[in-house]
Amino acid sequence: MTKKFSFSSFYYFSIALLLAYVYLTFSKEYSVAGWLLTGFFISLAIAFRGSKLLRGLSYTVMIFAAVSLAMYHPQYFLYAGNYKLSKLILPLLQIIMFGMGTELSVKDFRDVIKMPRGILVGVICHYTIMPAIGFAIASIFNFPKEIAAGIILVGCCPSGLASNVMSYLAKANLALSVSVTAVSTLLAPFLTPLLMHLLAGQFLEIHFWQMFWDIIQIVIIPIGAGLLFHYIIRGKFSWLDKAMPIISMVAIAVIITIITAAGKDSLMKVGLLLIVATFIQNTAGYTMGYWSARLLGLPEADCRTVSLEVGMQNAGLASGIAVIMGRIATVGLAATVFGPMMNITGSSLANWWHGKEPEEKTKTISD
């Protein structure tokens, strides 16, 4: 009873903070209001930890807390002394990719041989549907050119580990999800620059080989190091194995916070419209991914997997590319919005599917 009461009390505290925030906003006390909004999200995240249904959203709500603080007080996240904090983004991304590598094994790549049809469908859908949706949205919404290029960039990136977690929750084909993520990630150095050149070239100058090498540095090298870690060191230091997921989560939060602070002015101009655009991009990816797999005759569990693999992108990689391009405050904004967005929609979709057993239970696909 004490535990439940302590979590429940944070809901009331959240309401009080939100009401105070609204009052101070109307009073134009924006500086103090920003701290209250941050406190509201932190309190709500703690309250969610007491609910089995909402526990998975607590991390995303904490991201909103960090974003709120960055929007109201960006000065804290631009420089530390004379050091520009945006320089942290690249090494933090490499740490995240390293963490992804530690979770992979040779077995995951052997699964490619066992599930060629499902993986082929997943990867092709991923690299056709999302880039096309991104291009369509960038064209229709008439965003400034660099922000439009950022939307396309998100669509041209591979899927990430979040899709694997959601596939597990959705009672989808987890082995297929891991394999599609691995293959789409390994293809990223080739396909992401190519698709960006074809689709975003009218909005921004794209240097194919430079982007190719950038992705190698951000993704392939750290993942390779993570794979070595998996076989040489993993298990020998149990505290390190447990720490890696936490480190990755903190790194993602820091990256999103820094990009939000750097892009505050642009977000103030297009923020609401960008949220709408990324929501359409994300949910259209789920929908088209699912029905494409359905039309191609894949089992229900695999259709769920393809849906999540298509709709959920590696927004961190998009952020890293934007940093290297020197356009963190414009090209990087879509990734900043898309990351939290896909976690909310993905977890909601996964929870809905969790209560519905797949029509055809399957662990692998065979031709």
N, C-alpha and C positions, 0 to 999 in steps of 0.2 A: 504493500500500500504506500509506503513512504517513497519508494522509487517512482511509482506511477504519479504520485502527487507532485513530486519535484519536477518531473518532466512537464506535467500539465500546467504547472504554475508559470512556465515560460511562455505559454500561449497568452496568458493574461498580461504578462510583462510585455510581450510583443505588441499587443493591442494598445497598451498604454504608450509605448514608444512611438507607434504609428500615429496615434492621435496627437501626440506632442509634436511630431514631425510636421503634420498637416497644419497645426496651429502656427508653428514658427515659420513655415513656408509662406503662409498668408500674411504673416507679420514681417516678411522679407528678412528674417534672421537666417539667411542661407548657410552661413558658416556653422552655426550650432545645429541647424536642421540636418546637415549632412552627417554629423556624428550620430544623431538620433536614428536616421535611416539605416546607417551601418549597424547600430545596436539592434534595431528591429530585425534585420536579417540574421544576425548572429543568434539572437534569442530564439527566432523561429527555427533555425537549424538545430539548436539544442533540443527544442521541443519535439522536432521530427525524429530525433534519435530514440524517443520513447515509443514510436509507432512502427510496427513491422511493415505496414503498407508504405509509410512515408520515409522510412530510414534511409533508403537509397537516394533520396533527394536532398539530404542534409548537406552533402558536399557542394552540390550545385547552388544551394541557397547561400552557403558561405562564399561562393564565387561572387554572387550578387552583392554581398556585403563588401567584398574587396573592390568591386567595380564602383559601387556607390561612393566609397571613400575616395577612390581615384578621380571620380567625376567632380566631387565637391572640393577636394584638396589635392589636386594633381601635383602640386609643388613637392610633395613628399616622395613622389615616385619618378621624378625626372633625373635628379642628381643626388649623389651622396658625396658631399664635398665638391670636388671638381670632377668626380667620376660620373660619366653618363650611364645611367642604369640600363638603358636599352642595349648596352654591350653585353649584358648578362643573358639576353634572350637566346643567343646562339648556343653557348655552353649548356644552358638549362635544357634546351631542346635535345642536345646530344645526350644528356643524362637520361631524359625520358626515353629516347630511342634505345639507349643502352639497356634500360629497364625492360623494354619490350623484348630485346634480344635475349635477356636472361630467362624470359618465360617461354621461349621457343626451344625446340629440339629438332634433331634430325627426323624424329618420328613425325613431326608436323609436316615436313616436306615429303615424307613417304606417303602421307595421306593423299597427296596430289595424284599419285599413280592410282590409288584406289578409287578416287572420286573425280575422274577427269571431266565428266559431263557437267556435274554441279559446279565445279570450280570454273570451268570455261564460261558457263552461263553467268556466274556471279561476277567474274572479272570483266567480261564484255559489257554486261549491263552497267557495272560501276563506271567504266571509262567511256560509255556512250551517253547514258541517261543524264548523269549529273553535270557533265560539261555542257550538254545541250540545254538543260534547264538553266544553268548559270548564264549562258550566253543569251537565252531568251529573256530572262529577268533583267539582265544588265541593259539590254536593248530597249525593253518596254518601259522600265522605270526612269530612264533618262537621267541616271546618276552622273555626277562628275566623272570624267574618264578614268581616273586612278581608282576611285571607289568601285566603278563598274568592273575594272580589271580585277579587283580584289574578289568580287563575287564569282567571277569566272575561275579565278585561281583556286578558291575553295572547292569548286566543282571538279577541278582537274587533279586534285590531290587523291592519294590512296585512302583506304579506310584505316581506322586505328583500333587500338585495344578496346575502346569503349563499346564497339560493335560486338566484340566477343563476350563481354560481360552481359550486354543486353540479350544476345542470342541464348545465353545460358538461362537467364531469367524468363525468356519467352518460350522455353521448351522447344527451341529450334535445334538445328543440327550444329552443335558446337564445333565438332571436328571440321565441318565444312567452313564455318565462320573463320576459324583460325587459319585454315589453308588459304581462303580467299584474301584475308588480310595480309598474309605473308607474301602471296604471289603479287597482289596489287602493289604492295610496298616495294618489292624487288623490281617491278616494272616502272615504278615512278620516275627514276632518273631519265628514262627514255620518253614515256608517254606524257608526263606532266609538262615538260618544256615544249614538246611537239604540239599538244593540244592548246597550250597557251599561245604559241606562235600562230596557230590557225585561227583561234577564236578571239584572243585578246589583242592581237596585233594592231587592230584598228584603234584601240584605246590607249595602248602603251607599247613602246619599243621593247621587244622581247629578244634577249640574247640566248639562243638555244644552248650553246655549249657551256656558257657561263652558268646557266641554271642547272644544266646536267651535272656539272661539277659541284655546285652548291648542294644539290640533293644527295650526291654521293657522300659529301662531308657531313651533312645533317643526319642522314638516314642509314646508308649502307655501312659505312665504317663503324659507327656506334653499335649497330645491330650485330655486326660481325664480332665486335669485341664482347658484346653481351652473350653471344653464342659460345664463345671461348670460355667466358666466365661460368656459363651453365655447366660445362663439362669438366672444367679444371678446379674451380673454387666453390661453386654452389653446393650447399649442404655442409661445408666445413665451418662456415661462420653463420650459424642460424640467425643471429641478430641482424646480419646484413641482408639475408634473404627476406626477412620481415620488414626491414627498413626501406627496401627499394620501392615498393608500391607507394609508401607514404611520401618518400622523396619525390617521386614522379608527380603525385597529386599536388604537393606544395609547389613544385616547379611550374606546373600548369597554372596555378593560381597567381604566382608571381608574374609570369609572362602576360597573362590577361590583364593584370593590374597595370603593368608598365605600359602596355599598348593603349589601354583606355586613357591613361593619363596623358600620353603623348598625342593621342588623337581626339582629345576632348572637344576642341573647337569644331572639327569636322563632324563629330558625333552630335553636337548641339544643332547642327544644320540639317543633318539627314537621319538622325537617330531613329525616330519613330518609323520612318519610311524604310530604313534599312532593316529594322526588326521585322516588319511585315514581309519584306522581300526575302529575307533569310528563312522565315517561317514557311513561306510558299516553296522555296527551294528545298528545304528539308523534308516537308510532308509530301511534296510531289515525288521526291526521291523514294520515300517509303512505298507510296502507292504504285508508282510505275515499276519499281523493282519487284514488288510482290506479284503484280499481274503479268509482268513479262515472264517471270519464272513459272507462273501458273499456266500461261498459254503454251509454254514450252514443255509442259507435262511433268514438272518436278513435283515430288511429294510435298505435302503441306508444311512439314517441318523445314524442308529446304527452301520453300517459298518465303517463309518467315526470315530465314537466314539471309537470303538474297535481298529482301526488303531492307533489313537493317544494315547490311553491307553497302547497299547503294545509298541509302539516306544519311548514313553517318560517315563524315569525312575526317581526315587527320588535319584538323584546324590548326594544330600546333605547327605542322610543317608549313602550312600557308603563311603563318605568322613569321616563321624563320626566313622564308624566301623574301617576304616583304621587308624584313630588317636588312638583309643582304642587298636588296635593291635600293635601300636608302629611302623607302617610302612607308615606314612603319605607321605614320599617322593617317595614311589614306588607303593604300593597298591592303594594309594589315587590319583595317577596321572590320571588314566582313567576317574575317576569321574570329575576331574577338566576340562578335555577336553570335556567330554560328555555333561556337563551342558550347556555351551554356544552353543555347536553344536546343541543340540536338540531344543533350543529356536529359532535359526535361521531357521533350517529346518521345525520345527513345525509351526512357524508363516508363513513361505512361503507356506506350504501346506494348512494351514487354510485360508490364503488370497485367494489362488486359488480356494478352495472349496466355499469360501464365495460368489463368483460370480456365482456359479452354485447351483440352488435349488435342494434339494434331490428329487429323482424320486418318492419316497413314503414319504409323510410327516407323521410323527408320534411322539407322545410325550412319549408314553410308549409302552412296548411290552406285549402282552398277549399270552399265549399258545393257 
